[in-house]
Amino acid sequence: MKKIFIITAGVFLLTIGSCKKDSEFLDIPPISILTTETTFSDPALVLSVLGDLYNREVDFSSLDNGWRSFADFSESFPSENGSYFLVQRTGWGYGEWGLWDYGYMRDLNLFIKRATEATKLTEADKKEFLAEGRFLRASHYFEMVKRMGGVPLITDPTEYDFSGDITKFQTPRAKESEVYDFIISECEAIKNDLPKNSNEKTRATAAAALAMESRAALYAGSIAKYGATTPQVSLSGGEVGIPASMANGYYQKSLAASQSIINGEVGNYKLYQIYPNLADNFANIFLDKSSVNQESIFIEDFKVGGKTHGFTTNDQPYSISDEGADAGRLNPSLNLAESFEKLDNTFAPFATVDGSGNPIYYANQPDIFAGRDARMEGTILVPGRQFKGTTVDIWGGYLLANGSIFTAGDASQLKELPGTTVKVQVVGQDGPINGLELRTQSGFYIRKYLDPTVGSGRRGRGSETAFIRYRFGEVLLNAAEASFELGDKATAATYMNRVRARAGLIIPLTAGDITFDRVVHERRAELSFEGHTLFDMKRWRIAHIVWDGQPESKTDLLTNIGKAKDRNTQPWGLWPYKYYNPGNPNNGKWVYREVLPNAVTGSNRFQFGNYYSQIGDNIISANPKIVRQPNQ
């Protein structure tokens, strides 16, 4: 795997010229910084500049952005005192998730211009560098359009002439469809100039360009189709909203791009299927950076000694932490955990009580999770499972015979159980305990991306687990969704079944099983905590329904599982308790209860004005041609 080393402030000479006579001193050209001509004459120096541009690429969620970018939308609970606002607010501001970065765009346009004008690079190098610059520019426009809608399409690095006339820089917003069209056309234009190398993950390849096209065209098609259900989320000039008549065209482009990857036209990509334990196999998709992993297409890489991240430091189980008190912040919710279906293709809550309302007793903590989609335990660390070879200590206390809970505020607070005189631990070291930060308060820890390497959870070292931007599993689901939207449910089922079989769901779906609910469910099961949740809900125009601002009752939680529009406004937990009733055959067994953590006092409310992030008044003041977003 090639690794790009970054030079962030120019390329500096390491040698100093020979001495000159005093009279010649002022004639010596500057030697501290290389000229553009010199830089773009040497592939190694061009790669240094390009490396900086790769390093500045934007993601909504990434391991380097911090754990909070994953800890929203009721898919998890934020177990940190300073982050409870995520579950105590009643909605999002209009400016959330916004991106308007034309400084980076100008640097990309400058790179493309200078590479185009370069005369001393080989044609092969020049062609690939140009394609990479255009790939990054298309990627940045994609990141902006999915947040902002139509944005000014600027493809040249116009320079100010100090005339006092700034009107030529005041570019209006393009139509939302025009930005998507630009992204798609750029991916098509550069795909044959990029390598078809499935072992290259950190730089743009033909597959990476097609994966971007696959996703972008799918987004555009969804906005065109489902935007018709929210006509108030549009602007008359097309800056927001895409005509419904364009939907099928976008779905066809998404499907074609996906099939180019699936059919091996741009490299040998395939689902990761290495480990016999299917949950371990799924978890290792995100840990294995070797050539064995042919699922990842394009990644943000990290390396000890260079750039690392603190995802494992922030989110590792408390009792197994490399950093002592630094752990446990990202707790997946019961809402998410129970959404993973059973192996018979049905949906059901975890069985906590029998038909008469009596507790169900489990001999082993993980037994309640048996018979489920393996992606659940590949994504979520559940009670009774191990991390770094040690079992997580998750339990909320003792359930006594009279139905009361016997617990403590911390695992170190030992107590005497009723009828005994010896003090013992009465709650898990890893929680759940209401209000005790850095331990789970949902009953779960995150597993996806959690690095088991020794020392990966230390602040001074960090983790080198890569963040996968595009992977083959998503491409299959993109193809399935596009096929479904084009009316070919049989093909949709074929693509979907490939992903599901890898997770142990071996009863094939038929064409009759493929519905919008199924499409939404499969993406949630496969792609949770990969930065898709918000944008999927937005493009399907169901965000205001799923996050309707109403408290989520226990009935809401336990019904309509697997339905795309099911309310999901508050993160619930599932807490295990050890049954204490000496002499009873169930003594020492485990029971579970659904719990809404005490800190959860708000309910997520997504307004129509949240579909497109607010454009700042400073931007509009500087460019009066920019029209405001709707519903703000």
N, C-alpha and C positions, 0 to 999 in steps of 0.2 A: 504494500500500500504506500503510495506516495504521500509525503507529508510536506505541507507548505510552511516555511518559516517566515515570520512576519517582520517587515521593516515598516514601522508606523509613521515615521516623520521624514521620509526621504531616504536616499541611498548615499551613504557617506564613504569617501575615499579613505583607504587605510594607509596610503603612502603619501609622502610629501615630496614635492619636486626639488630638484637640485638648486643650489644657491645661484642668485643672479647678481649682476652689478647693480649698485644703487640706482644708476640711471635707468635701468630696465625694470625696476620694482613695480612701478605703477602700470606697466604693460602686461603684467602676469594676470591671466584670467583666474577667476575664483576657483579654488580647488577643494572647498569643503563640501560642495554638493554637486552631484553629477547633473549634467544638462539632460534635457528631455531627449535630445538626439542620441547622446551616449547611452542613456538608459534603454532606449528602445532599439538599440543595436545589439544588445546582449540578452539572449533568452533567460539567463539566470537572473538578471536584473529586472526584466519584465515580470518574471515569476514572483519576485519580491514585492513589486507593486501590486500584482494580482492577488498575492497572499493577503495583503492588507484589506483588499476589497472583499475577499471571501470572509475574512475575520469579522467584518462589519455587517454581514448579512443578517437580516432581521427575522426572528421567529416570534409568534405570539407566546408560545410556551417553549422553553428549552431548559436544559439542565443548568445552564449558565445563568439564566435569568432569576433563579431562585425558586424555592418550592411553592411560593404563593401563587405563581402563575398557573399551578395545577389545582389549587385549593379553593375552587369556587363552584358555582352552579349546582350545589347540593350533592355533588358527587363525592365530597369528602368533608371532613371536619378539620379546622385549623387548631391544633392543640398548642397554642402559644398565646400567652396573655396579651401581647400586643397585636394579635391578629383576630381576636374574637369579633371585631367589627364585621368580618366577612359573613358572620351568621347572625349579626344583630341589626344590620341595616335592613331597609325595606325596599331596596332596589339599587340600581346603578345610575351614576351620573351620565349625562349625555356625552361627556368627553371621554368616557372610559374606552380603552382599546384603540384610541386614535393614533394615526401615524401620518405625518406630513413632512417627510425628510427629503428635501430637494438638495441638501448639501451632499449627501451620499449619491443622489442621482447625478449631480453635476460631476462628481468624481468618476462615476461610471461612464458618463458621456465623454469626459476628457480622455479616459483610458481608451475607449473605442476609437476616438478621433486620432489619438497619437499612434495607436497600433495600426490603424488604417494607413496613416501617412508614413509609417516606418519603411525604410528602403533597404536595410541591411539584415533583416530577419529572413530566414528561409520561408518559402511560401507555406510549407507545412506548419511551421511554428506560428507564423502570422495568422493563418487560417484558424488554428485552434485557439490562440489567445483572443482573437476577435469573437469567436463563438462563445468563449467563456465570459467575456465581458457582456455580451448580449444576453447570455443566460442569467447573469446576476442582475442585469437591468430589468429583464422580464420578471424575475423573481421579486424584485423590489416593487414593481408596479402591481404585481399580484398581491403582495402584502398590503399595499395601500388600498387597492380597489375593494378588497373584501372587507375592509374596515370603513372606508370613506365613500364608496361608490365611485362615480366618475371623478377623475382628478386631471389636472393639466397634463397632457402628453407632450413631454419635452424630450427630444432625442439628440439635441446638439448643445454643446457647452457655450452658449452665448456669453460673450464677455461685455462688461459695461464699458462704454466709451467716454464716460465722464462729461457727456453733453448736457446732462440735466434732464434728459428725456427718458423716463422709465416705462413709457407706455408699451414699448416693444417687448418688455419683460412680463407684462400683465396678460398672461395666457388664461383664457377661460377654462372651466372644467370641460373635459371631453364627456361624451355620453358614457354611461357605465358599460354599455355593450362595446363601444369603441375601444375601451381599455382592455376588456377581455379579448377582443379581436386582435389587438396588438400583441398581447401575451401569446396567444395561440399561434399567430403568424410568425412570431419570432422563434418559437419552439420548432415550428416546421422548417424555418429557414436555416437553423443552425444544426439540426440533428445529424446531418450527414457530414458536418465539419468537426464533430466531436467523436472521441474514440468509442468503439463498441467493445468495451472492456468491463466485464462484470467484477473484476478485482479492484477497479478504481472506484473508491467510495467518497473521497474528500474533495474531488474536483468534478466539474461538470462532465457528463458523458451523454451519449445519445439517449440512453435509457432515462437519465435524470431529466433531460429536456422533455421527453415523451411523458414521463410521470407527472411533470408540472402541467403539461398540456392536458393530460387525462383529468387531473383534479380541477384545473381552472375551467375547462369546458363543462365539466359536470356542475360546478358552481353556477356558471352562467346559465346553463339549461334549467337548473332548479329555480333560479331567481326569475327567469322568464315564465316558467310554468306556474310556480306557486305564488309569485308576486301578484298574480291575478286575484288571489284571495285577500290581499291587503292593498287595495288600490290607493289607500291614503299614504302608503309608503312609496311615494314616487314624486318626481318632478316633471313638469310639462316639457322641459327641454331634454329629457332623457338622462340627465346627470345621475339620477337615481331611478332604478327600475329598467327592466328590459322587456320589450314587447313579447307577448306570449307566442306569437308566430315564429319567433326565432328559437324556441326551445328545442325542437327536434334536431335542428341543424347542429346545435351545441352538443346534444346527446350523441349524435352520430360521430362528431369529432372526438369526443371523449372515448367512445367505444373503440374507434379506429386506433387511437394512440395507445390505449390499454392493450389491445390485441397485438400490436407490434411488439410490445414487451412480452406478453404472455406466450406468443408464438416463437420467441427466440430470435427475432429479427435483429436485435441490437445487443445481444449478449445472452449468456446462460444464467438466467435468474429463475429461482424456484423457492418454494416454501421451505423454511428451516425445519427439518425433521431428522434430528440426530439422537435425542435422548428417549429411552423407552417410557419414562415417566412423562406424560404429556404436559403436566403443569410445569415441570422443570424445563421441558423443551421450550414451552412458550416463553418462560422467563429468560431463557438463555438467548433468545433472538436478540435481546437488548444488551447482552453482555459479551457475546462472542464476536470479536473483531477479526478473527482469522479468515482465511480464504474459504474455509468450510461454510461460512455463512453467506450463501448466495441470495438471501432474501433482501438484505439491505441494498438500496440503490444509491442513495446519497445521504451522507451523514455529516454532522458537526463533530469533529473528532477532538479528543483531549489526550494529553500525555503528561505523566509525572515528569517533572523537570522543566516543563513548559507551561501549558495552560491546562488547569484542572478545574473541577467544580465541586461545590459543597452539597450536592443533592443527598448523598449518603450520610454525610455529617448531620444534616438537618432532619433526616427522616428515618434513620436506623432505629430499631427497637431500643428502648431505654436501657434495659438490663444487659444488652449485648453491645452497647455503644463503645466505640474506640475513644470517645471524647468525654466520657462520664456524663455530665449534665447536658450535653448537646445532642438532642435526639427527638424522635417521635412526633414531629409537627404535622405531617400529612397523614390523616387517618381516613381511608376510604369509608364511604357510608354504607349502611345496610341497604339503602335505596339501590345503590349500584350492585352490591354483592348479590342480592336476591334476584336481580334482573337476568343473571346467567341461568339459562334454562336447564332442565333436567335432561338426562340422556335419552329419554323417550320423546324429545322435542316438545315437551309441555312446559308451561310456566307455573310456578307455585312459590309461595313464601317458604322460608325454612320452617320446619315442623317444630314448634316450641310447645304446643299443647295438643292433646288429643281431641276427639269430637265432643267430649264432655267438658272441655276447658281445663282438664287436669294437665300438669306438667309432664312432658315426655323426658325420660331419664336416659342419658347417654353414658355408656361405659368409658368412652374416650372423647375428648373434646372435639376432634375433627369429624367425628361420625355424623354430625348434623349436616356436614357439607358434602357427604358422599353422594355419588351418582349425579354429579353436575358437570356442565361444560368445564373442561380443564383450564380454559382461559381465566376462570375465576381465581383459582389458586396460583395461576401464573402471573396474575395481576395483583392479587391481594394476599398478604400474609395473615393467615387466620389463626385463631387460638389452637395451640397444640402442635404447630408446625415449627420448623427450625430455620434459623438464619445463622450462617457461619458455624453450623454443626451444633448449635445450642437451641433448645426449645424455648420459644417465647413464653413468658410467664404472664398470661392474660387471664384474669378472672376477677370478678367484681366483689367477691366475698363469699360467705356461707349463706345458703338458704336454710333456715331452721324449719322444724316440723310445723310450727304454727304459722308459717308463711312469711315471717319477717326476715329481713336481711341483717346479717351480722358482719360488719366490715370495719374499716379504719380509713383514716385520711391519707395513709401512706403505708407501704409494705413494711417499713421499719418499725411501725407501731404495733408491737406484738400484744396479743390479748389472750385471756383465758376463755375458751369455749364454754358454753353453759354445761355445768356439771363436771368441769375439770379444774385443775389447779396449775396446769402448766401453760405458760404463755407461748403462743404460736403465731406464725404469719397468717393473717386473715384476709389478705387481698393481694393481687398480683403486683409484682415489681413493675410490670409494664402497663398497669391499669387494668380495667378502666376505673377511674375515680373522677367524679364530677369536679371540674375546676382545677385539676392538677395537671398543669401544662407539661409538655414534653413526654407524656405517656399517652397511649391511645385513650380517647374518650368515646370512640365509636365501637371499640372492640376489635378493630382491625388496624394493621399497618400496611403501608404500600409495599409491594414487592417489585413491581415493574421498575427497572433501572437501578434498583438497590444493589450496590456493589459488594460482593462478599470477600473481595480481596483484603488481606490483612493490612490495616492502616488506611484504608480508603475512607474511613469515617473520621479521620483526624483533620483538624483545621489546617495544620501545617503542610499536609500532604494533599488531601483531596482525592477525588476519584477521576479516573480516566475513561469511565464508561461513556460511549458515544451517544449522541442524540440523533435518532434516525429521522431524517426529514421525509424521505420517501422510501417505501418498501413494497415488495411484491405482494404481500397480503392485502395492502390497501388497493393496489392496482386491480387485483381480482374483484374486490368489492366495488370499485369504480365501474368495472366492466359489467358486473351484475346489475348495479343500479341503472346504468345507461341502457342495458338490454331491457330491463323491466319498464323503464319509461318509454321505450320505443315499441313496447307491446310484445316483446319476445321473452316471455316468462320462462320458457324451457331453457334457453341459453342462460338466463339469469340464475336459474336453479343450478345449472352445471357449474358455473363459476363459484357460486356461494357454497356448494357442497364441498368443493376442494378446500376451502378455508375451514369449514366446519369439521370435516373428517380429521384434519390435523389436531383438532381439539377434542376428539373422541366422540363426536356426534355422527355416528355411522349410519343412522337411518336417513336415507337421502330425502331431501325436500323434492317435491314434484312441482310442476308448473303451477298447479292449483294452490300451492302453499305460499307462493311468492306474492306478497302484498306490500304496501307502503310500510305497514307496521314491521314486517319482517326485514325490510331494507334498513330501517332505522335501528332496529334491534341489533342486527349483525355488525353495524359500524360501532355501536356502543360497546358490544362485547369484545370486538377485535382491537379497537383503536382508543379505548379510554386512556387518559393521561398522555396523549400524544399530540394535543393541541387542536383537536377537531371539534370538540363538543360545541363550543360557542358558534363556530361558523357553520356547522351542520344545522343547528337549530335556526340560525338566521336565514340560511338559503332556502330551507324548507318552509319558512315563514310560520313556524310553530313556537318560536321562543316566547311570544306573549301568551301562549296557551299553557305551555309547560311550566313557565315561571309567572304565574298569574297573581302573585302577591298574597294569596290566601294561605293560612297555616295548613300544614300537611298533617292530617289526622292519622291515627293508626289505621283506620279503615282505608284511607287513601293509600297508605303505605302498602297494605297487604292485598289490595285489589287492583285489577287492570294491569298487572305486571305484563310487560311485553308490548304494551300499547304505546304508540308513538306520542300521543298527546296526554299521557298520564301525568298528573300534577307531580312536580318534583321541586318543591320550594324550600324544604328544610332537611338537613342531613340527620337521619336517624342512626342509632347504633344497635348492636346486638351483643348483650352482655352475658357472659357465662358465669354461673354460680355453682359452687360445690355444695351438694346436698348433705346436711348434717342431721342425722337422725339415727344414733347408735341402735343397733338391733334391727333396723329396717333393711330389707334387701337392697334398697336403693341408696343406702348410706355410702357417701363417697363418690357417687355418680354426678353427672353434670346436667344442669338445666339451663335454659336460655330464656332471656326476656328482651323484648323490643323496648328500647329506651331512647327518648329524645334528650340529648345532653342539656344540662341546665343553662349553658351559655347560649343556646339557640333560642333567641327571643324575636328575631326578625324573620321575614319570609321574602324570598326572592321575587321581585316584581320587575318584569321586563316590559317597558313601554314601547309604543310605536316609534318614539324618538330615539330609542336605543338601537334600532336596526342599522343606522349609519352614524358613526361617531361625529361629534360636533367639530366643525371647522372654527378655529379660534378667531375672535374678533380682530386680533392683530394681523392675521393672514388676510382677512377680508378688507381691513383698512388699507393694507399695502397693495391689494389688488381688488378693486371694486367689481371686476368682472366675475369674481367667484360668487356663485349663488349659495345661499344657506341651505342646510339640510331641512327636510320636511319634519313637521311635528316637534320643532324645538323653538 
